[in-house]
Amino acid sequence: MTRAAETKRLLETLGCVVDGGDLAVHSPIDGSRIGAVATATMDEIDDVLAQSRAAFLSWRNVPAPRRGELVRLFGNALRAQKNELARLVTLDCGKPLSEGLGEVQEMIDICDFAVGLSRQLHGLTIASERPGHRMMEQWHPLGPVLVISAFNFPVAVWAWNAALALVCGNSVIWKPSEKTPLTAAGVQAIFEKAVANFGNAPAHLSQVVQGGPDIGAALVADPRVALISATGSTEMGRKVGQVAAARFAKTILELGGNNAAIISDKADLGLALRGVLFSAFGTSGQRCTSLRRLFVHDAIYDSFVGALKSASGSMAVGDPLDSNNLAGPLIDEHAFAGMQAALDEARALGGYISGGERIAMQGVYVRPALVEMMAHDGPALRETFAPILYIFRYHDLAHAIALQNSVGAGLSSSLFSTDMRECEQFLSAEGSDCGIANVNIGTSGAEIGGAFGGEKETGGGRESGSDAWKAYMRRTTNTINYSDNLPLAQGVTFDI
Ligand code: UN1
């Protein structure tokens, strides 16, 4: 069966008919055309926004635990079609099937989390300074939530947002990456099944709008969108953030990463090696949490970097549907050009490169690249979405932490050490400045229970677990007077 025929069959199994359109979709696995979708027109966008607003006005009055029931049904529908959706993810974005399955599992996990949350959207009761008064906080639904997602996690990141947004009483509009529109169409079909089982959800509760950056820009600018949750480059986030700020819209920005790991001379080196390889080269280095900079202690530098070179040199790269391969292709030729430009720049700075060559097969397959750098400089200071790991020697942990923190992005970080003092220093206020700081695991592969996001140019947003739900709601502070007096706060008098 051709990839196009398999894609069509998978979409049909999910209940989705893709009629074709102007946006052609190619599988990164071999570059072949696997389908096409229609880019939304400006008129259609206007309809989507009006429908989303109408859906919100109705959905906000549905009790939250009942809203959780819809998300429970959606999670069950995902469980029932996990294999089909995972395969579609792999065809659409080229990640290994095991990671495609993991991504759908992440969707299921966040649905479970959101169902529990649907009974826990509670505020505080606060002691009032005035007699006969009570203060409390309530959390109310916000409005239509726009989710802009990237190609590298074409379904899970939307689910982090959508599952929470829905239990919080919002409607959802999804603008997926134009590189992976088919998985979004597939997920929408699964969601519609859950809606049908639920019975009386408002129409258009969650909608997909296909298209490129201009479509995203039109949605971001529209005052009917209450919250924009955008995942992608810092450059994209800067534009979104400015437009949103001009109209005081809320945002959750999950932008670039330039993540580092520090390998102490007191690390469990076998464990560190595996952690580094998965984080740096899993998903072909195309996660926002991918490991890009490695600080290795001088005392173990030669042995550790030697082991890293031999392990990465023999790492199986190829067809992501073949379970022997640990990494699949890059998303497209543009990604390859970016990788080569970064490697050329590193070479010009005296960097010593092992790997990084293109593999002669259909699709954009590359060997992972290790780059031993003379100085913490050049391409190592920015994000290149490719399997490149820049390596530096260090002597002093505080200095390594300072270098780690010296870049624009602040998403994820890790320290490999068995020394308790080093670990606590890394996690302390003078340690890592990232939203995610790990010990003895790599920088990528977070689970949904924790809040996910980063500082500085990563945008500051938090998604997924912990109390990230609060960003999808508006807080009201209520003061209730149950006395027959009207005392004023701060002892102010106003006697008429
Ligand atoms: C992303 O690359 O945008 O922590 C998200 C991880 C995944 C999510 C990555 N759970 O690597």
Residues whose N, C-alpha, C, O or C-beta is under 5 A from the ligand:
A	BS01	UN1	F153 Q286 R287 C288 T289 S444 G445 A446
